[in-house]
Amino acid sequence: MSIVTEAFIQNQSEDVSTSAYHEKLTQLESMPFEHYIQGKTSYHAISHGAKLAPNKVAIRYMLRGDYFNPDKIPLKAKILHKLVGPVACPYKEISYQELFGKINQCANLLHDLGVKKEDVVSLLLPNFMETHIALWGAEAAGIANPINPLLDAEVIRDILNEVEVKVLITLGDVPGNDIWKKVLSIKDQVPSLTKILVLFGKTNKRNNTLNFEKNLARYPATDLLSRRQIEAQDIASLFHTGGTTGTPKIAQHTHANEVANATMIRLCLQEKNTDFSQEVALVALPLFHVNAAIATGLTLLSQGMTIVLAGPAGFRTDKVVENFFNMVEFYKISFFSAVPTAIGALQNVDSRKNDLSSLKFAISGAAPIPVETFKKFQQKTNIQLLEGYGLTEATCASSLTPRENEVKVGSIGMRLPFSQMKVAILDEKGGFLKEAKTNEIGIVVVAGAHVFPGYLSAKDNLGVWLDIEGDRYFNTGDLGRCDDEDYFWLTGRKKELIIRGGHNIDPKSIEEPLAGIPGVELVAAIAKPDSYAGEVPVVYLTSNDKSMTVDFLMQQAKALIKERAAIPKSIHIIDEMPVTAVGKIFKPQLVWWQIEEVVRTHVFEIWPEINAEKIQLIVGKHKTFGCLAQISFVEVQSQDKLSQLQQALDKYAFKYQVS
């Protein structure tokens, strides 16, 4: 593969032409949106895709990244499959006709279990082919509720209770996975739960537990026995947000939302006079997340495209990252979607011997991608890297770098066709004041057929809607600007701002300069509690340069960060950055570490002689306070010294408890 020149990268700045996509928007939007909708519900959209080529492979699945070639599956993998059963199947594929038939079977099974259109079917599953069957079957019978299986059991329980789940589809008791253990620990605490369908598990009627795949086969695959007429405005799914403290909010999606967003994404990505159905996508993001479910799920299935599902844990699956470009070459992958952390990992994979000519573009989303990571990946692969922006409340995507235009490095692209996106200036009460001027920073707001009707809990809907010229916009909470060519740029998250003595510091103003230092991989700037300034910036980063020192990084920070107040008080080099299940840097954990450091400093100032083993300190999420520092002493301490600790900690904003 040829290397992209530095000149090519430099040309992708804010002065590139954007007229091509403007022309595309004008042409597309000259027709009503309904003209492009291919099925009013997810069920009808997938039916449309299946009719295009019934015998075409819809989904290919592999157990590990090195099992991508079905003709070269190791003998040990085949033996393990026979010994362990279906869960250890190294490779399988399903045609569109078979897939749509199994979606019907799933809906019919659920209907037989009493599921009606207002009933919730929760999914607690890794990325199996059956997860797609369960997801779309649940939407055809009732309301699907995909849940992140990596969440704590108590959080999963709280979600199940909030949605009032009727049937749970989950993974059985299989080696190397704790999902079933979590289910057993919480199932009796969910009063609304009537049945559990276990994938690769055993039927136990006394416990209202049925095997999923065997019972599926008992039902007809041709149509819906319920004779349900699924309507566009029916609730299709309940996706939990990526909330990092307490129980995540539950976002409701209508069928119209899902089909609209899938259509918008298709219209944005599809080039003129091309057959989108011939594209092949590699999917390695989790199906409990809207990206894999909608952007690289429903969008593709509605067009008869082939999905290559890279392992039950996606990018975390054994050997997937190492064999990623081998998969691209073998399956002639057209595009894939990833999070910045995955893009960063792929940079370390040697692809010089791979033929990547089929790869047309890649999409980075879920979190802003560091500019340096962006440049390095394009130089490595010579493909167009598109940056997208979306949120669960707008089904999935709201903006994307247009393929017609050259990339503006660091931008989240332009609005999708038939969607509305603005930067708003709000008043002191959070109401709409005016639309921001060109390049003026404000709050990003979105509207359109893809924007959800609201959260499941009424209290979560307070203050999230804005009336702008008669249209209802959703307040994303993200800070951003729109340039003179209608490209959007995120400048931070309002709640992530580091407020140092009243001075607002955007974490990106710290992260981006440090990310450009050779050897630096991931960078996260967070707020450390400070008794004087309220908050001060602190940096955590990972590096592939073992010789890198904190002193060197601090020198670089002072030289590169323009804002004096933004220069970090400390820099910490760590071996591994904490990330969420979808690859976002989990900043709350970094904040908790800093709170722990603050508390320990004061404890040892007051009790200089105390043994570290005599104190227990736990800092983490709390349902009421968001975060709580719990301090326990093994031995009884004097009230005078405990009062000193209280006086010291009362100078900070975080909540604490001493026992």
N, C-alpha and C positions, 0 to 999 in steps of 0.2 A: 504494500500500500504506500502511496506517496504521502509525504508529510505536508500538512498545510503550512504555508509560509507565515511568518510573523506579519508580513504585510497584509495578508488576507484577514488575519485577526484584527489588525489595527483599523482596517477599512470598515469593520463592523461596529461603528460608533454611532453616535446619535444623529449623524447627518446623512444616513443612508436613505434612499428613496422608499417611500411607503405607498406610492400611488397604485401599485398593482392590487394590493388587498383592498384599498378603498374602492377601486373599480369593481372588485369581486363582490363586496358588500352591497354596493349600489345595484348591481345586476341581480344578485340573489334576492334582495329585499324589495325588488320591484314586483315580485310575486308574493301572495299571502303565504304565511308560514305553513299553513295546512297543506299546501301544494307539495311540500317535501316530506311530510309525515308518512311513514310507511308502517302503519299499524297504530291504533290509538292507545294500546296498552302494551306492557312488556310481553304478554302472551301472544298478542297479534304480531308484534314486531319480530319475535323469534320465529313465529310461523312464517312470516314473509321471508326471512333468511333461509329457512329450511326448504321452502318451495323453489328457491333459486337453483339449488343443486342438492337434491335429497341424498345422493350417494357420496357427496363430498365429505371428507373428514372435517368434523366440527372442532373437536378437541383432541389433542395428543397429550398424554400424561406420562411422566417418568418419575420413578421413585427417588432417583439420585441424578445429579448432574452428569455423571459419566455413563448413564444408561440411555443416552439420547438416541443411539443407533440400535434399533430393535434387532438387527442382525448380528450385533456384537455384544449381546447381554452375557456376562460371565456365568459360567456353570453354577458357581456358588449362589448367585442371585436366583437362579431358576430352582435350585434345591430348596433355598430358604422360602421361596414362594409356596412350594408344595408343603413344606413343614408348617409354616406359620399361617398360611391362608391368604385371602384376597388383599389384606392390608399390605402384604409384602410384594404385591405384583410389581415387577420392575418397569413394565411399559404396557400401555394400552391406548387404544384410540376408539373414537365413536363417530359415526356418521351423523349428518343432520337429521335424517329420518329417524334414526335410533334415539338421538338426543331428544327430539321433540316428543317422540313416543314415550320416553321415560319421564319427561316433564308432565305429560298427561297422567301417567301412572302414579306419579307422586301426588299430584293434585287429587286424584281419585282415592288414593289411600288416605290422605288427610281428610277428605270429605267424609269418608266412611268412619273416621275417628271423631266426627262431629264438628269439624272445622268449617265455619261459615265465613262470609266476607269480612266480618268485623272481628274475627278471632285471630290471635297472634300465634305464629309458629316461629320459635327462636331457633337459631342455628349456632351451634358451638362446634365448629369444624375447621380443620386445616384445609389447605388447597388441594382437594381431591376433585376428580371429574364429577363425583357424586355431589359435591358441594354446589356446583352449577345446577344440577338436577333438583336438589332440595330448594335452592334459592328461588328459581323460577316456578317450580311446582307450588311452593308456599304462596307465592304472589298470585298464582292462578286460583288457589283455593281460599286463601285468606290474606293475611298480612305477614310478610317475612321480616324477621328481626335478627340479622347477623350480629354476632357478638364476638369480640376479640377473645379467643381462648387463653391468651396469656395474662388476662386480667386476674387479679386476686379472686378467690372463690366468693368472698363477701361482696365484692363489687358486681360480679356476675349475678349473684343472688338478688342484689338490689335492682339490677336492670330487669331481671325476669319478673320481679314483683311490680315494678313500675309499669311495665307493658302488659301485665296480667296475662302472661303466656299460658296457652292452652296445651300446646304440644311442643316438646323439645326434640330436635334432631341433633344428635351428638355422636362423637366417636366412642366406640366401646373400649373395653379394657385391653389395650394393646401395649406391647413392650415399648419402653422409651418415651411414653407420653402420659401426662398426669391429668388429662381432661376428664377422664372417667372418675378419677379420684375426687376431683373438684365437684363433679355432679353428685356423687354419692354424699358428699359432705353438706350439700345445700338443698337437695331435692325436697326434703321434708319441710323445708322452711318457705316453700312457694305454694300457697294454698290453691292457686288457680290451675296449677299443672295437673293435667289428667293422664297424659301418656308421654312416654319417652321412646323415641325411635333411635336405636343404636346402629350406627354404621360399623360393620365388621365386629359386631357383638352378638351376644346370645339373647334369645327371647326368655323372659321371666314374667309370665302373666301375673303372678302374685304381686310383683312390684310394678305392674303396669308398664313393663318394658318389652318392646318388640324389636326384632331384627329388621333393619331398614330395607336392605336389598332383597331379602327373600320375600317379604311382604309386598314389596313393590311389584314383583313379578306376577302377583295374583290378580292384578287389575288391568283393564283394557287400556291400550296405548293410543287408540284412535281419536278419542274426544273426551270431553269433560262430562262425567256422569251427573254432576250437580246441575247441569244445564245453566250454569251461571252466566249471565250476561255481564261481563266485566266492563265497567265504565271508566272513562278517562279520569274522572275526578275521585274515584275510589282510592283509598289509601292502599298503596302497594307495599310499602316497606317502612320500617322504623330503624334507622341507623343511629347508633350512639356517636356522639361527637368525640373528638380526641381529647376530652377533658383530662387534665392531669391531677386535679385534686377533687376529692369527693366522688360522688356518682356522676358519670357523664350525662350531659343533656341528651334527650332523645328527640331526633329530628324526624318529622313525618314527611314521607315522599308520596305524592300521588302517582298513579300510572302516567298521567300527563306530564308530570315533572321529569320522570325517568326517560320517557320517549322523546320529550323535547330536548333534553340535554344531549342524549345520544345523537339526535338529528343535528343539533348545533355543532357538535364535535366533528361529525362526519362532513358537514358542509365546509367547515373550516379547513379540515385536513385534505379533503379530496380535491385533486387537481383537475382542471378542465379536461373533458374528453378522456378520462381514465376509468377503468373498471375497478372500483374499490373492493369488489368481492374477491379479487385475485390476490389481495395482500395477505401476508402471513405475519402474525404478531406473536412475540415472545412475552409471556406474562409471568412475572415473578414477584408481584405484589400481592398481599393477602386479600382474599375474597370477602373478608368482613369489612373491608374498607371500600369506599365508593369508587376509588380509582380502578381497582380490578373488577368491581361489580358493574360499573357503568361505562367509564371511559374505555377500558380495554375488556369489557364484558358485553353488555347489551349492545353497545355501538357496533361491535364486530359481529356478534351473532345475528343481529338484524340484517346484516349485509352478506351473510353467507361466507364470511371469512374463516380461516383456520386459526385457532388459538393453540399455541404450544405452551402448556402449563408446566412450568419448571419446578416440579417437586412440591411436596406437601407444605414446606415452610418457605417457599419462594427463594429469595436471595439467600436465606439462611440455611437452605437445604444443602446437605453435604455435596461437595464437588460442583455446585452450580456456578459459582463465580469463576472457578478455575476453568470450567468448560463452556463458559458463556459464548465466547466467540466461535468455538467449535459447533455449538448449536446453531448460531447464526449462519454459518457456512453450510451445515448439513441440511437445514430446513429452508434455506434461502429466505431468512427472516427479512421482512420489509421494515418493521419498526418495533420499538419496545418503549415502555414507560418505566421510569425508575425514580427513586428519591436521591438527593445529592450524596448521601452516604454511600449508596450503591454505585453511583457514578464514580465516586472517589475510589472505591474498591476495584472497579473495573480498570482503572488507570494502571493498576499494578499487574494486570494480566497481559502476557505477551501475545499479541495478535498479528505479529509481522508475517507469519506463515499462513494466516487465514485469508480466504477470499471473502471480503465483506461487500462485494459489489451489489448484492441484493438489498443491502441495508440503506434505506432512503433517508430516514431520520430517526431521532430518539427524542423522547419527551422527559423533561425533568420537572417534577412537581412536588407537592406536599410541604416544601420548605424552600426558601430562597437558596439558590446554588451560589457558592462563592465564585467570584469572577475568575479567579485563578484556576479553579477546578474546571470551570466551563471551558476556558481556553485550552487547557492541557488535554481535555477529552477530545475536543475538535481536532487538535493537532495530531492526536493518536489515531483517530478513526477516519478522519476526512469525511465525516457525515455531518448533516445539519442537526444541531442540537437545539431543540425548541424548549423554551421555558413556559410552563403553564401556571395558572393560578386558579384555585378553586376552594370550595369549602362544602362541607356536608349540607349546610343550609341551602345551598344553591345546587343540590343534587350531586354535582361533582365539579365540573369546570366552568369558569366564567370568562377567562381570557387565555390566549395562547399566542405564541410567536407565529405569525403567518408564514407558511412555506413559500409563498410568492415573494416575500421580502427578504432582504438580508437581515441577519440577526443583529439586534442591539444588545450587546452583552450586558447582563444585569437587569434587563427589563423583563416583565412578566407578559409582554406581548400586548395584543390589542383585543378588544371585546370580541366574543364569538358572534356569528351572524344571528340576528333576531334577539339579541340580549341587550340589556342596558347596563352601563357601568359608568359611574361618575366619581369625582372626588368632591366631597362636600365639606363646607365649613359649618360647624355646629355652634349653637349659642351655649351659654353657661349651663342651661338645663338639659342639654343634649338634643335640642330640637334643630331642625334645618334652618340655617341662616341664609346661606347663599352657596352657589357652586364655586369651587375654587378656581382661581385664575390659572393660566398655563404655568406649569411647574411649581405651583403653590401647594404646599403640603397640607393635606386634610385627611378626612376619613373616607376610605373606599366604600362605596355603597353599590348594591346591585339590584336589578329588577328584571323580570321576564318570566316566560313560561316555565323556566327551570327552577325558579326560586320557590322554596317550600311554603306550605300554608302556615307553618308554625311548629313550635316544639309541642311535644305531647303534654307536658305540664304547663298549665296556664301561667304560673308564676315566672317561668323562664321566658315568656313572650313580652314581658314588661320592658319597654324602652328599646326594643330592637328594630322597630319599624319607623320609617320616616316618610312623611307625605311631601313629595316633590312634584309640583305642578300637576297635582291630581293623580300621580302614580305612586304606588306603594313600593318603597325601596327598603332593602334589608341593610342594616348597619353592620358591616363585617368586623368593625373594631380594629381594622388594619389601617395604618398610616401609609399614605402614598401620594403620588403626584401623577399628573398626565401631561406629557410634553406636547409640543406644537404639531406633532404628527400622530397624535392619538395613541401613543404607546404609554402604557402604565408602568410605574416604577414603585415598588414597595420601599418604604423608608423605615419601617419598623412596626411593631405591634404596640398599641397604646399602653397596654398593661405591662409590656416588657421594658418600657422606658426606664432608664436608670436616672433617678432624680437625686442629684448631688447638690444639697444645699439650695434647692429651688431651681437648679440648672438641669434641664432635660437633656439626657444623653441617649442618642440612638445607638443600640448595641452594634449595628452594622458599621458605624463609623469607627469602631474598634476592630471588629472581626475582619472586615475586608482588607485593611492594610496588612494585618498580621498573616492572613491567608496567602498573601503574595510572597511571603518569605520562603525561599527554597527549603524543602524538607518539612514544612508545616502541612499537616493534612486537614484536620478538623479544628475549628476554633469556635468557642462560645464565650461571649462576654455576659456576665450577670451582675446583679446588684448584691453587694455584701452589706449587711446592716452596719451602720456607723452611728455611734452615739452623738457625734457632732454634726455631720453632714446629712444624716438620715440614711443615705446610701452612698457607696463608693463603688466604682467599677473594678471587677476582678475578672481575670481571664483563665479559662481552662483550654488546653489544646493537646492534640496528639501529633507526634512527629515520627517520620521514618528515618530521621538522622539521629543516631544514638549519641553523637557528640554534641548535640545542641544543648545549650545551657540557658538557665533562666536569666542570667546576667546579660547574655547576648540578646535575648528576646526583649528584655526591658530597654536596652539601648536602641534596638530597632523600633520599639513602640514609641519611644520619645522622639525619634527622628521621623517616623511615618505618620503618626496620628496628629492631625492638624489642630484639634481642639485640646487645649491644655487640660481642661477638666475631665476629658475622656481618657487620659493616660491612666492605665490600670494601676491600682495600688499594689497588686501582686499578680504574678503569672504562675500557673501550675501546669507542669508537663505530666500528663497521665498516660497510662498504657492503652486504655480503652475508654472511649467516650460513651456515657450512658445514652441509649437511644430507645425510642418507643418501638412498638411492634411494626410500625410502618416506616421506620428508619429516621424519624425526626429526632434531633438532639433533645434529650429529656432535661431541659434546663432546671426544673424544680429540684432534681437530685443535686445539681451543682449548688443551688441556693441552700439546700439543707446542709450540705457539707460546710458551707461558710457559716451558717448559724451555729452549727456544732462547734466550729473553731472559736467563734465569739464566746459561746457559753463556757467552753473549756478554759479559755484565757482568764475569764473572771473567776472561775472556780479555783484555779491554781494560784491566782493572786490572793484570794481570801484564805485558802487552805494550802499554803506552799508545801506543807509536809504530807499532804494526803496521797495515798497510794492510788494509782489510776484504777486499780481493781475495786476500789471502795466506792466508786461512783459509776452509775449507769446512765447513759445519755442516749436518748432515742429522738431523732428529729425526722418527721415525715408528714404525710398528708393527714388532714383531719376534716371530717365531714362538715363541721360547723365553722372552724377557724381557717380552713384551707391548709394551714400548716401549724404544727404544735411541737414545741421542744419539751420533752418529758425528762426531768432530772430526778434521779433517785439516789439516795445515799444508803449504803449497806448498814452503816452505824448511825446512831442518833447524833445529830449535830446541835450545837448551841443555837438558841434562838437569835442571839446577837449576830452571829455570822450568817445565819439564814436571812436575816433582815438586810445585811450588807449585800448579799447576793441579789435579793429582791430589788434593792435600790439601784444596783448596777444594771440589772436586766430591764428594769422599767424605762430605761432611757432608749430602748429599741422598740420598733413597731411590732415585732413578731410576738406571738402568744407563747407562754411557757407555763409549766406546772412543776412544782417542786414537791417531792414526797420523801 
